[in-house]
């Protein structure tokens, strides 16, 4: 079963408008973390925002905010005032800690965002 | 400061040959990760190193894959007897894994090595 689900393969938004990228997750661990990464066509993975499962408030970083709904197991990324440079693949990921104490990120399949002028 | 670096940036090899991919993590980062990204897909976890502890190799797809980390810093991912399905971008990341807050968990990624097996 998929642990991170991104249901939108592609999204389009007009420049200066806001856009929400969906992410749902599945875990039985009470302690976890959720990330969003941006991957432009150049290929590098750029960290955007992090939300811990115990964080009381939704995370925000500049134009990025995370709409964290724990009961629904969703962690949607909201980008406000979209810019042409926001066009990229966006990946949602969850931090997993194994019984042995090792950590890894489990990624969704990504959403390709295109910002139109 | 310097970010995560990887070499080579591109590697084309013939099927059956061995390849070595190198990763230099951010200085002071105790955790190092290798991921693989196939065309149009998300990232697949391969292996995790934390300090001097034994690595978590649970994500390695076959025994042709191995990795080591010398002196708690530089890491090498080795693929023996490469197959065409090994073609992918191999990404390395490092993280602090200590302290509090977001910085502890944030993984910084290198630019990746694009491997093509012909």
Interface residues (C-beta under 8 A of the other chain):
Chain A: X4 X33 X35 X37 X43 X44 X45 X46 X47 X50 X52 X59 X91 X93 X95 X98 X100 X101 X102 X103 X104 X105 X106 X107 X108 X109 X110
Chain B: X31 X33 X35 X41 X42 X43 X44 X45 X48 X50 X55 X56 X58 X59 X89 X91 X93 X97 X102 X105 X106 X107 X108 X109 X111 X112
